[in-house]
Amino acid sequence: MSRLENHEQFKASADDGGLDRLPARLQARSPGEAKMRQILDGARRVFLADGFDGASMNDIARASGVSKGTLYVYFPSKNDLFSALIRSDRAMQAEQLFQFGPRDDDIRAVLTRIGLGLMRNMCHGEHLAHMRMVIGAVGKYPEIGKAFYEAGPKAGAERLGAWLAGHKKCGRIAVKDPALAADQFIQLCQAGYFKAALFCAAEPDDDAAIHAAVAAAVEAFLLICRCAAADEG
């Protein structure tokens, strides 16, 4: 397979949901996939250091250890590269954080675990810098915002929503719309500290503040569910 064919296959997969869902044979043994990962790792360093507007393809090629010509074979533009990086990082985050086992029946414990994992990731300094970069770019490049939303917040909420739907069927939790309830829980976790950290009104990685925010979010969410159960009764 030529590099150009590799790139076209990568592009089709990225459009369907990100690098983490490339064909298994390409994930397992394609030199092109390894090269893409090498480029994305270098691009991540450059974007975090210089921002979206300040980053150049020359700097990214240098940081990635590839020629500029090779870089353009895989990614025709800086927008394409940044969107691919977003899809890759956010899809990996959603897959790692929103995992549920067959014995995950303690709703409070699971929500606390998911909330803490999510907020520790989101309130990390590097992630906050990434989010600020996306926010700054979406007005001019809306496709970047779409990539971030679909691979990150939307994917995570869908995974949590599916888990809530299973518990709704078993009568363990009362929510009318599990998908919406999942998104609402995530928003509850982000109230307060996360927004302060995002806008530099608080220091990142404050684990005490994260614990407090998640505990409040879990209590509020379960209270809403209890009220919903009482209304249905």
DRENVOLUM-479324 format. One record per residue (C-alpha): residue in one letter; x, y, z; chain; residue number from 1. Coordinates in pm, 1 decimal. Layout:
# DRENVOLUM-479324
 r        x        y        z c   k
 A        X        Y        Z A NUM
...
This chain:
# DRENVOLUM-479324
 r        x        y        z c   k
 M      0.0      0.0      0.0 A   1
 S    141.7    342.4    -94.6 A   2
 R    162.0    631.9    147.9 A   3
 L   -108.1    812.5    -45.1 A   4
 E   -340.2    509.7    -22.7 A   5
 N   -258.3    482.9    346.1 A   6
 H   -356.0    846.3    388.4 A   7
 E   -686.7    801.8    205.2 A   8
 Q   -775.1    503.3    423.3 A   9
 F   -681.8    702.2    732.3 A  10
 K   -897.4    996.2    622.3 A  11
 A  -1201.7    774.5    569.2 A  12
 S  -1157.7    622.3    914.4 A  13
 A  -1104.9    960.1   1081.0 A  14
 D  -1425.9   1090.0    924.5 A  15
 D  -1610.4    794.3   1080.6 A  16
 G  -1496.7    869.5   1433.1 A  17
 G  -1122.9    900.4   1479.0 A  18
 L   -790.5    726.9   1463.8 A  19
 D   -878.9    475.6   1731.6 A  20
 R  -1124.3    301.4   1501.5 A  21
 L   -886.2    241.8   1212.9 A  22
 P   -914.5   -103.9   1053.3 A  23
 A   -761.2   -370.2   1279.2 A  24
 R   -503.9   -470.9   1020.2 A  25
 L   -388.1   -110.1    990.1 A  26
 Q   -372.9    -66.0   1367.6 A  27
 A   -177.8   -384.8   1414.9 A  28
 R     96.3   -374.1   1156.2 A  29
 S     86.6    -77.4    918.9 A  30
 P    401.3    135.1    910.4 A  31
 G    175.4    418.7    795.0 A  32
 E    -21.1    405.7   1120.0 A  33
 A    301.2    421.7   1321.5 A  34
 K    410.4    721.7   1117.1 A  35
 M     77.4    895.0   1176.7 A  36
 R    114.2    841.4   1550.4 A  37
 Q    465.9    981.1   1532.7 A  38
 I    335.6   1292.7   1355.6 A  39
 L     45.0   1336.7   1598.3 A  40
 D    280.2   1314.7   1896.3 A  41
 G    501.9   1583.2   1748.7 A  42
 A    203.8   1798.4   1653.0 A  43
 R     65.0   1776.5   2006.5 A  44
 R    387.2   1918.9   2148.6 A  45
 V    396.0   2204.1   1897.8 A  46
 F     28.6   2298.3   1934.8 A  47
 L     53.3   2302.3   2314.5 A  48
 A    368.1   2515.2   2302.8 A  49
 D    268.1   2762.5   2030.2 A  50
 G   -112.3   2745.9   2005.5 A  51
 F   -308.6   2674.4   1690.4 A  52
 D   -230.1   2999.3   1510.4 A  53
 G    134.6   3000.2   1618.0 A  54
 A    204.6   2642.3   1514.4 A  55
 S    354.1   2592.2   1169.0 A  56
 M    377.3   2282.4    955.5 A  57
 N    754.7   2333.5    941.6 A  58
 D    778.5   2318.9   1321.2 A  59
 I    547.0   2017.2   1336.1 A  60
 A    753.7   1829.8   1076.2 A  61
 R   1069.6   1905.2   1273.8 A  62
 A    916.3   1798.2   1606.3 A  63
 S    780.1   1480.8   1446.1 A  64
 G   1109.8   1383.7   1288.0 A  65
 V    966.6   1370.6    934.6 A  66
 S   1015.4   1574.8    620.9 A  67
 K    763.2   1842.7    531.4 A  68
 G    675.3   1644.7    219.3 A  69
 T    593.7   1336.5    427.7 A  70
 L    384.5   1547.5    663.9 A  71
 Y    172.1   1679.1    377.5 A  72
 V    118.8   1327.6    238.5 A  73
 Y    -57.2   1232.3    561.0 A  74
 F   -215.1   1568.1    646.4 A  75
 P   -284.1   1815.0    361.4 A  76
 S   -333.2   2110.2    597.8 A  77
 K   -282.6   2222.4    954.5 A  78
 N   -660.1   2208.9   1003.5 A  79
 D   -668.1   1842.1    898.1 A  80
 L   -381.3   1763.3   1132.5 A  81
 F   -534.7   1942.7   1430.5 A  82
 S   -874.4   1780.8   1372.4 A  83
 A   -712.7   1435.6   1354.3 A  84
 L   -521.2   1503.7   1674.7 A  85
 I   -841.7   1608.5   1850.6 A  86
 R  -1031.2   1301.4   1732.4 A  87
 S   -749.8   1070.4   1837.4 A  88
 D   -699.3   1219.3   2184.3 A  89
 R  -1067.3   1264.1   2268.9 A  90
 A  -1169.1    919.2   2141.6 A  91
 M   -894.2    759.6   2349.1 A  92
 Q  -1005.0    960.5   2653.5 A  93
 A  -1369.2    855.8   2616.7 A  94
 E  -1273.3    491.4   2572.2 A  95
 Q  -1046.4    490.0   2877.7 A  96
 L  -1268.8    687.6   3115.3 A  97
 F  -1614.8    551.6   3035.7 A  98
 Q  -1562.7    183.1   3096.9 A  99
 F  -1824.7    -31.5   3271.4 A 100
 G  -1800.9   -387.4   3395.1 A 101
 P  -2076.1   -648.1   3437.6 A 102
 R  -2069.0   -597.6   3816.5 A 103
 D  -2092.1   -218.8   3811.5 A 104
 D  -2422.2   -212.9   4001.4 A 105
 D  -2335.6     42.7   4270.4 A 106
 I  -2463.6    353.9   4094.8 A 107
 R  -2316.2    601.6   4341.6 A 108
 A  -1974.9    435.9   4332.2 A 109
 V  -1966.3    414.2   3953.1 A 110
 L  -2077.3    775.3   3903.9 A 111
 T  -1812.5    886.7   4153.4 A 112
 R  -1543.6    686.2   3973.1 A 113
 I  -1645.9    817.0   3632.1 A 114
 G  -1673.7   1173.8   3757.5 A 115
 L  -1333.7   1171.9   3927.0 A 116
 G  -1160.4   1019.3   3625.2 A 117
 L  -1323.7   1264.1   3388.4 A 118
 M  -1255.1   1573.0   3597.3 A 119
 R   -897.2   1479.0   3677.2 A 120
 N   -839.2   1451.8   3305.2 A 121
 M  -1028.0   1768.1   3214.5 A 122
 C   -869.1   1977.6   3490.4 A 123
 H   -514.8   1874.3   3401.3 A 124
 G   -310.1   2168.0   3278.3 A 125
 E   -239.5   2014.7   2937.4 A 126
 H   -604.9   1935.5   2873.2 A 127
 L   -713.1   2284.0   2978.3 A 128
 A   -461.8   2432.7   2735.8 A 129
 H   -597.2   2206.1   2463.0 A 130
 M   -953.9   2316.0   2531.9 A 131
 R   -860.0   2685.1   2525.3 A 132
 M   -694.9   2625.3   2189.6 A 133
 V  -1008.1   2459.5   2050.8 A 134
 I  -1231.9   2736.7   2183.7 A 135
 G  -1007.2   2995.5   2021.4 A 136
 A  -1015.5   2818.5   1684.5 A 137
 V  -1379.2   2714.2   1642.9 A 138
 G  -1509.2   3054.4   1534.8 A 139
 K  -1286.2   3045.1   1228.9 A 140
 Y  -1268.1   2668.2   1185.0 A 141
 P  -1600.5   2511.7   1298.5 A 142
 E  -1493.7   2167.1   1179.9 A 143
 I  -1240.7   2163.7   1463.9 A 144
 G  -1518.6   2219.8   1718.0 A 145
 K  -1725.7   1945.2   1559.4 A 146
 A  -1434.6   1701.8   1578.2 A 147
 F  -1377.0   1785.0   1944.8 A 148
 Y  -1745.0   1750.7   2036.9 A 149
 E  -1811.7   1426.5   1851.6 A 150
 A  -1499.6   1242.1   1969.0 A 151
 G  -1504.8   1376.6   2325.4 A 152
 P  -1818.5   1502.1   2503.2 A 153
 K  -2063.5   1324.5   2273.6 A 154
 A  -1880.4    990.0   2278.6 A 155
 G  -1842.5    996.0   2657.1 A 156
 A  -2206.9   1085.8   2714.7 A 157
 E  -2318.2    806.8   2479.8 A 158
 R  -2119.7    548.2   2675.3 A 159
 L  -2254.6    670.3   3008.9 A 160
 G  -2606.0    694.0   2864.2 A 161
 A  -2596.0    330.8   2753.6 A 162
 W  -2495.9    224.8   3105.7 A 163
 L  -2776.0    433.1   3260.2 A 164
 A  -3024.3    286.2   3012.4 A 165
 G  -2934.4    -63.1   3132.1 A 166
 H  -3002.7     33.4   3493.5 A 167
 K  -3325.5    202.2   3393.9 A 168
 K  -3448.4   -123.9   3242.0 A 169
 C  -3368.7   -302.1   3567.7 A 170
 G  -3556.2    -40.0   3767.6 A 171
 R  -3246.7     74.3   3956.4 A 172
 I  -3261.7    434.8   3838.7 A 173
 A  -3541.7    662.5   3720.5 A 174
 V  -3444.9    876.4   3422.8 A 175
 K  -3673.7    953.4   3131.2 A 176
 D  -3392.9   1000.8   2880.3 A 177
 P  -3071.1    815.8   2975.2 A 178
 A  -2867.3    987.9   2702.6 A 179
 L  -2972.5   1333.6   2820.8 A 180
 A  -2924.6   1233.4   3185.0 A 181
 A  -2566.9   1126.5   3108.5 A 182
 D  -2489.0   1462.0   2953.1 A 183
 Q  -2648.8   1639.6   3248.8 A 184
 F  -2435.9   1442.8   3495.8 A 185
 I  -2120.4   1541.1   3307.5 A 186
 Q  -2230.9   1905.2   3312.5 A 187
 L  -2294.4   1884.0   3687.9 A 188
 C  -1937.1   1760.5   3737.2 A 189
 Q  -1806.7   2059.0   3540.3 A 190
 A  -1989.5   2318.3   3749.6 A 191
 G  -1770.4   2539.9   3963.3 A 192
 Y  -1406.4   2435.7   3976.2 A 193
 F  -1360.4   2318.8   3616.0 A 194
 K  -1484.7   2646.2   3469.9 A 195
 A  -1269.5   2844.2   3710.5 A 196
 A   -963.3   2640.3   3607.0 A 197
 L  -1049.0   2669.4   3237.9 A 198
 F  -1054.2   3048.3   3257.2 A 199
 C   -743.3   3067.6   3478.7 A 200
 A   -940.9   3176.1   3784.8 A 201
 A   -815.8   2864.9   3970.6 A 202
 E   -505.4   2648.1   3955.8 A 203
 P   -528.3   2319.3   3761.4 A 204
 D   -499.3   1973.8   3917.2 A 205
 D   -660.0   2067.1   4250.9 A 206
 D   -769.8   1720.3   4360.1 A 207
 A   -956.0   1843.8   4667.2 A 208
 A  -1163.3   2077.5   4450.3 A 209
 I  -1225.7   1795.8   4202.4 A 210
 H  -1345.1   1561.5   4478.2 A 211
 A  -1579.1   1828.5   4611.5 A 212
 A  -1721.7   1904.3   4266.7 A 213
 V  -1781.4   1538.1   4183.0 A 214
 A  -1934.5   1459.7   4522.4 A 215
 A  -2178.2   1748.8   4478.5 A 216
 A  -2258.7   1637.2   4123.9 A 217
 V  -2332.1   1278.6   4232.8 A 218
 E  -2556.2   1395.1   4518.1 A 219
 A  -2748.3   1630.9   4290.3 A 220
 F  -2788.3   1369.3   4017.3 A 221
 L  -2912.9   1099.2   4255.8 A 222
 L  -3150.8   1346.6   4417.3 A 223
 I  -3296.0   1428.4   4076.4 A 224
 C  -3338.3   1055.9   4009.9 A 225
 R  -3512.3   1004.4   4345.9 A 226
 C  -3747.7   1294.6   4272.1 A 227
 A  -3818.4   1147.5   3929.9 A 228
 A  -3894.8    810.5   4092.4 A 229
 A  -4129.5    978.1   4342.6 A 230
 D  -4310.5   1161.2   4061.0 A 231
 E  -4354.5    837.4   3867.5 A 232
 G  -4489.1    667.8   4180.1 A 233
